[in-house]
């Protein structure tokens, strides 16, 4: 069981680093308070859909976050057992 525990910890570190990189590559959704005052709120609440690289990064983030959550639960269970 020691091999699997070490392997899953390494995979967890790789997934967490990949998740950090993907989140940092994404564009911000609003320009803060200044953007809301000058009309940026329309873009934030509008019906514009993400296209291209933004959509791909969003889906990769979702997938990596699910994998991260599952791996965290599994590694926590293995350490506690």
C-alpha positions in Angstrom: 0.0 0.0 0.0 3.0 2.3 0.4 3.6 2.4 -3.3 0.1 3.5 -4.1 0.1 6.1 -1.4 3.3 7.6 -2.7 2.1 7.4 -6.3 -1.2 9.2 -5.5 0.6 11.9 -3.5 2.9 12.6 -6.5 -0.2 12.7 -8.8 -1.9 15.0 -6.4 1.0 17.4 -6.4 1.1 17.4 -10.3 -2.6 18.0 -10.5 -2.5 20.8 -8.0 0.3 22.5 -9.9 -1.5 22.1 -13.2 -4.7 23.5 -11.6 -2.7 26.6 -10.4 -1.2 27.2 -13.9 -4.6 26.8 -15.7 -6.3 29.2 -13.3 -3.6 31.8 -13.7 -3.8 31.6 -17.5 -7.5 32.5 -17.5 -8.7 36.1 -18.0 -10.4 38.0 -15.2 -14.2 38.1 -15.4 -14.6 41.7 -14.4 -12.5 44.8 -14.1 -13.4 45.3 -10.4 -15.4 48.3 -9.1 -14.2 50.6 -11.8 -15.4 48.2 -14.5 -18.8 48.0 -12.8 -19.2 51.7 -12.7 -18.2 52.3 -16.3 -20.4 49.6 -17.7 -18.4 46.5 -17.2 -21.3 44.9 -15.3 -23.1 44.4 -18.6 -20.3 42.2 -19.7 -20.3 40.3 -16.4 -24.1 39.6 -16.4 -24.6 39.5 -20.1 -25.4 36.5 -22.2 -22.0 36.3 -23.9 -20.6 32.8 -24.0 -17.0 31.9 -23.7 -15.3 31.0 -26.9 -12.0 29.6 -28.0 -9.2 29.3 -25.5 -11.4 30.7 -22.6 -13.9 27.8 -23.0 -11.1 25.2 -23.2 -9.4 26.6 -20.0 -12.7 26.7 -18.2 -13.3 23.0 -19.0 -9.8 22.0 -18.1 -10.1 23.8 -14.8 -13.4 22.0 -14.0 -11.8 18.6 -14.8 -8.7 19.3 -12.8 -10.7 20.5 -9.9 -12.8 17.3 -9.8 -9.7 15.2 -10.1 -8.0 17.2 -7.3 -11.0 16.8 -5.0 -11.2 13.0 -5.6 -7.5 12.5 -5.1 -7.5 14.6 -1.9 -10.3 12.4 -0.4 -8.5 9.2 -1.5 -5.1 10.3 -0.1 -6.7 11.5 3.1 -8.5 8.1 3.5 -5.2 6.2 2.8 -3.3 8.2 5.3 -6.0 7.8 8.0 -6.4 4.1 7.5 
